[in-house]
Amino acid sequence: MIKRTLLFSSPCYLSVKHQQLLVTFKDDRRKQTVPIEDIGYIILENHSITLSIKLIELLNQYNAAVIFCDSKHMPSAMLQTFFGNSTYAETVQNQIAVANPLKNQLWKRTVEMKIKNQAALLKKLSKDKYKTLNKLAISVKSGDKDNREGVAARIYWKALFDNCSFKRERFGEQPNNLLNYGYAILRAAMARAIAGTGLAPVFGIHHHNKYNAFALVDDIMEPFRPFVDEIVMHIWEKDNDDELTTQSKQALLEVLTVDTKMNTKTPLMLALTRTVASLARSFKQKNNVVEYPVLE
């Protein structure tokens, strides 16, 4: 089932009535209801929004991600359940016990699929260098020891933006702000999927940083980034507007429902869950069976 994504940008009070989210807008007292079981993500970007404790409890029960934005309207924090899976202890034990050779193979597969999806997007947008990226993808070694990911990134961003001076940087010039917003939504969605599967996001297969509690999220979301990039390119080229407007945010939120290919067409929201479930199987079986979606 595809869950709904709700964006709240005006002052309102969010509570519960008859197992439904009750939205009461503070300016005109309008009321709206949404079944809580239908909600996958709630994004809160107005600091005058109020939530009831009962609502938080029910959203947590249904594993709905509640994403809080900062004063610049960028996603900055998320409500996350302590208990996302009935076999949590066993799943995490399998995860912690995984040996480095398997981690290296899992990272190899992750980088391969990231580069392949980058190449697919370049081809789809009639950009150059997609053949070069496909060649790089098949040359990735265990653990990506030769940093094919970094080599591909330099080629990819230059080709994507037609050899302009754009640099992909977190605090760089526009449209980095659009990319940052889309990646933040993707990161929250991946964190939700990982929590629901019972894995611990702090234990990555490649990223290691004592200040990063979401290392596994940052690892596994890599092949999904080009799906965000595609939407950003449409916003940037169609409207010639790289500002983070309400319309562009709504467009970026749609990344969660775009079609991906995993044997059959699968909405990205469900593809995240399938990828994480296959990763959990890899840890349990001690074998690389991780699956990633293909961008078409």
C-alpha positions as CSV (number, residue, x, y, z in Angstrom):
1,M,0.0,0.0,0.0
2,I,1.3,3.4,-1.0
3,K,1.2,5.7,2.0
4,R,0.4,9.4,1.8
5,T,2.9,12.3,2.3
6,L,1.5,15.4,4.0
7,L,3.2,18.8,4.0
8,F,2.1,21.4,6.6
9,S,3.4,24.9,6.0
10,S,0.8,27.0,7.8
11,P,-0.1,27.3,11.5
12,C,-2.4,24.5,12.5
13,Y,-3.3,22.1,15.4
14,L,-2.9,18.4,14.7
15,S,-4.8,16.0,16.9
16,V,-6.8,12.7,16.7
17,K,-10.5,12.1,16.2
18,H,-11.9,8.6,15.7
19,Q,-8.5,7.2,14.7
20,Q,-8.0,9.9,12.1
21,L,-5.6,12.8,11.9
22,L,-7.7,16.0,12.6
23,V,-6.2,19.1,11.1
24,T,-7.5,22.4,12.5
25,F,-6.0,25.4,10.7
26,K,-5.4,28.3,13.2
27,D,-6.2,31.1,10.8
28,D,-9.7,30.3,9.7
29,R,-10.5,27.2,11.9
30,R,-11.0,25.0,8.9
31,K,-10.9,21.3,9.7
32,Q,-9.7,18.3,7.7
33,T,-9.3,14.6,8.5
34,V,-7.0,11.9,7.2
35,P,-7.0,8.2,8.2
36,I,-3.8,7.7,10.2
37,E,-3.2,4.3,8.7
38,D,-2.9,5.9,5.3
39,I,-0.1,8.2,6.4
40,G,3.5,7.4,5.6
41,Y,5.2,10.8,6.1
42,I,4.3,14.1,7.7
43,I,6.5,17.1,7.1
44,L,6.2,20.1,9.5
45,E,7.8,23.3,8.3
46,N,5.9,26.0,10.3
47,H,7.0,26.7,13.9
48,S,3.4,27.4,14.9
49,I,2.2,23.9,14.4
50,T,1.0,22.0,17.5
51,L,0.8,18.3,17.9
52,S,-1.1,16.2,20.5
53,I,0.7,13.4,22.4
54,K,-2.0,11.0,21.3
55,L,-1.3,11.8,17.7
56,I,2.4,11.2,18.1
57,E,1.6,7.8,19.8
58,L,-0.6,6.7,16.9
59,L,1.8,7.9,14.2
60,N,4.5,6.0,16.0
61,Q,2.3,2.9,16.1
62,Y,1.8,3.0,12.4
63,N,5.5,3.7,11.7
64,A,4.7,7.1,10.1
65,A,7.7,9.3,9.8
66,V,7.2,12.8,11.2
67,I,9.8,15.2,9.8
68,F,10.6,18.6,11.4
69,C,12.0,21.5,9.4
70,D,14.3,24.2,10.6
71,S,13.9,28.0,10.3
72,K,15.1,27.7,6.6
73,H,12.4,25.1,5.9
74,M,14.9,22.3,5.4
75,P,14.2,18.9,7.0
76,S,16.4,18.7,10.1
77,A,14.9,16.0,12.5
78,M,12.6,13.1,12.6
79,L,10.4,11.2,15.0
80,Q,11.5,7.6,15.1
81,T,10.1,4.6,16.9
82,F,12.2,2.6,19.4
83,F,10.6,-0.7,18.4
84,G,10.1,-1.0,14.6
85,N,10.1,-4.8,14.3
86,S,9.2,-7.8,16.4
87,T,12.5,-9.5,15.8
88,Y,14.6,-6.4,16.4
89,A,17.2,-8.1,18.7
90,E,17.9,-11.0,16.3
91,T,18.0,-8.7,13.3
92,V,20.5,-6.3,14.9
93,Q,22.7,-9.2,16.2
94,N,22.9,-10.5,12.6
95,Q,23.8,-7.0,11.4
96,I,26.5,-6.5,14.0
97,A,28.0,-9.9,13.3
98,V,28.5,-9.4,9.6
99,A,32.1,-9.8,8.5
100,N,34.1,-7.2,6.6
101,P,34.3,-9.2,3.3
102,L,30.5,-9.2,3.1
103,K,30.3,-5.5,3.9
104,N,32.8,-4.9,1.1
105,Q,30.6,-6.9,-1.4
106,L,27.5,-5.1,-0.3
107,W,29.2,-1.7,-0.8
108,K,30.4,-2.8,-4.2
109,R,26.9,-3.6,-5.2
110,T,25.6,-0.3,-3.8
111,V,28.2,1.8,-5.7
112,E,27.5,-0.2,-8.9
113,M,23.8,0.5,-8.8
114,K,24.3,4.2,-7.9
115,I,26.5,4.6,-11.0
116,K,24.2,2.6,-13.2
117,N,21.3,4.8,-12.1
118,Q,23.3,7.9,-12.7
119,A,24.1,6.6,-16.2
120,A,20.4,5.8,-16.8
121,L,19.4,9.4,-15.9
122,L,22.0,10.9,-18.2
123,K,20.8,8.7,-21.0
124,K,17.1,9.5,-20.3
125,L,17.9,13.3,-20.3
126,S,19.9,12.9,-23.5
127,K,23.1,13.9,-21.8
128,D,26.6,12.8,-22.7
129,K,28.9,10.4,-20.8
130,Y,26.3,7.8,-19.8
131,K,28.4,5.1,-21.6
132,T,31.4,6.1,-19.6
133,L,29.5,5.7,-16.4
134,N,28.2,2.3,-17.4
135,K,31.8,1.2,-18.0
136,L,32.8,2.6,-14.6
137,A,30.0,0.6,-12.9
138,I,31.2,-2.7,-14.1
139,S,34.7,-1.9,-12.9
140,V,33.8,-1.4,-9.3
141,K,35.9,-3.6,-7.0
142,S,35.1,-5.0,-3.6
143,G,34.7,-2.2,-1.1
144,D,35.1,0.3,-4.0
145,K,38.8,0.4,-3.2
146,D,39.5,2.5,-6.4
147,N,36.8,5.0,-5.5
148,R,34.8,4.6,-8.7
149,E,32.0,6.4,-6.9
150,G,34.0,9.6,-6.7
151,V,35.3,9.3,-10.2
152,A,31.7,8.8,-11.5
153,A,30.4,11.7,-9.4
154,R,32.8,14.2,-11.1
155,I,31.8,13.0,-14.5
156,Y,28.1,12.8,-13.7
157,W,27.6,16.3,-12.3
158,K,29.5,17.9,-15.1
159,A,27.5,16.0,-17.7
160,L,24.2,16.6,-15.9
161,F,24.6,20.3,-15.9
162,D,26.1,20.5,-19.4
163,N,29.6,21.3,-18.3
164,C,28.6,24.4,-16.4
165,S,30.4,25.5,-13.2
166,F,27.9,23.8,-10.9
167,K,29.5,21.9,-7.9
168,R,27.6,19.5,-5.8
169,E,28.0,20.9,-2.3
170,R,25.8,20.9,0.8
171,F,26.0,24.6,1.2
172,G,26.7,25.4,-2.4
173,E,24.9,27.6,-4.9
174,Q,21.5,26.7,-6.3
175,P,20.1,24.2,-7.2
176,N,22.0,22.6,-4.3
177,N,19.1,23.7,-2.2
178,L,16.7,21.6,-4.2
179,L,19.0,18.6,-4.1
180,N,19.4,19.0,-0.4
181,Y,15.7,19.1,0.2
182,G,15.0,16.0,-2.0
183,Y,17.8,14.1,-0.3
184,A,16.6,15.0,3.1
185,I,13.1,13.5,2.3
186,L,14.8,10.4,0.8
187,R,16.9,10.0,3.9
188,A,13.9,10.2,6.2
189,A,12.1,7.7,4.0
190,M,15.0,5.3,4.1
191,A,15.3,5.7,7.9
192,R,11.6,4.8,8.2
193,A,12.1,1.7,6.1
194,I,15.2,0.6,8.1
195,A,13.3,1.1,11.4
196,G,10.4,-1.0,10.1
197,T,12.7,-3.8,9.1
198,G,14.4,-3.9,12.5
199,L,17.9,-2.9,11.5
200,A,19.9,-0.4,13.5
201,P,20.7,2.7,11.4
202,V,23.9,3.5,13.3
203,F,25.8,0.5,12.0
204,G,26.7,1.2,8.3
205,I,28.4,-1.0,5.8
206,H,30.7,1.7,4.6
207,H,30.1,5.1,6.3
208,H,31.7,5.3,9.7
209,N,31.4,8.4,11.8
210,K,30.9,8.6,15.5
211,Y,28.7,11.7,15.0
212,N,26.4,10.0,12.5
213,A,23.6,8.0,13.9
214,F,22.3,7.1,10.4
215,A,25.3,5.6,8.8
216,L,23.4,2.7,7.3
217,V,20.7,5.1,5.9
218,D,23.4,7.1,4.2
219,D,24.9,3.9,2.7
220,I,21.8,2.3,1.3
221,M,20.1,5.5,0.0
222,E,23.0,6.1,-2.5
223,P,21.4,4.3,-5.5
224,F,18.2,6.2,-4.9
225,R,19.7,9.6,-5.3
226,P,19.3,9.8,-9.1
227,F,15.5,9.6,-8.7
228,V,15.7,12.9,-6.7
229,D,18.2,14.3,-9.3
230,E,15.7,13.7,-12.1
231,I,12.9,15.7,-10.4
232,V,15.4,18.5,-9.6
233,M,16.4,18.7,-13.3
234,H,12.8,19.0,-14.3
235,I,12.2,21.8,-11.9
236,W,15.4,23.6,-12.9
237,E,14.9,23.3,-16.7
238,K,11.1,23.7,-16.9
239,D,10.6,26.7,-14.7
240,N,14.1,28.1,-14.8
241,D,13.5,28.5,-11.1
242,D,15.9,27.1,-8.6
243,E,14.2,28.6,-5.5
244,L,12.8,26.3,-2.9
245,T,9.1,27.2,-3.3
246,T,6.0,25.4,-2.1
247,Q,5.5,24.1,-5.6
248,S,9.1,22.7,-5.9
249,K,8.7,21.1,-2.5
250,Q,5.5,19.4,-3.5
251,A,7.3,18.2,-6.7
252,L,10.2,16.8,-4.7
253,L,7.9,15.0,-2.3
254,E,6.5,13.1,-5.3
255,V,9.9,11.2,-5.5
256,L,8.4,8.8,-3.0
257,T,5.7,7.6,-5.5
258,V,7.7,7.6,-8.7
259,D,8.0,4.2,-10.5
260,T,11.1,2.2,-10.2
261,K,11.9,-1.2,-11.7
262,M,12.5,-4.2,-9.3
263,N,11.5,-7.1,-11.6
264,T,8.2,-5.2,-12.0
265,K,7.3,-1.6,-11.6
266,T,7.4,-0.6,-8.0
267,P,6.8,2.8,-6.4
268,L,10.0,4.1,-4.8
269,M,8.3,4.1,-1.3
270,L,7.9,0.3,-1.6
271,A,11.3,-0.1,-3.3
272,L,12.9,1.3,-0.2
273,T,11.3,-1.4,1.9
274,R,12.2,-4.1,-0.5
275,T,15.9,-3.0,-0.6
276,V,16.1,-2.9,3.2
277,A,14.4,-6.3,3.6
278,S,16.9,-7.8,1.1
279,L,19.8,-6.2,3.1
280,A,18.4,-7.8,6.3
281,R,18.4,-11.2,4.5
282,S,22.0,-10.6,3.4
283,F,23.0,-10.2,7.0
284,K,21.0,-13.2,8.1
285,Q,22.2,-15.5,5.3
286,K,25.7,-14.1,5.3
287,N,25.4,-13.7,1.5
288,N,25.1,-10.6,-0.8
289,V,21.4,-10.7,-1.9
290,V,20.7,-7.0,-1.7
291,E,18.3,-5.6,-4.3
292,Y,18.2,-2.1,-5.6
293,P,15.7,-0.5,-8.0
294,V,16.6,0.5,-11.6
295,L,15.9,4.0,-12.9
296,E,14.2,3.8,-16.4
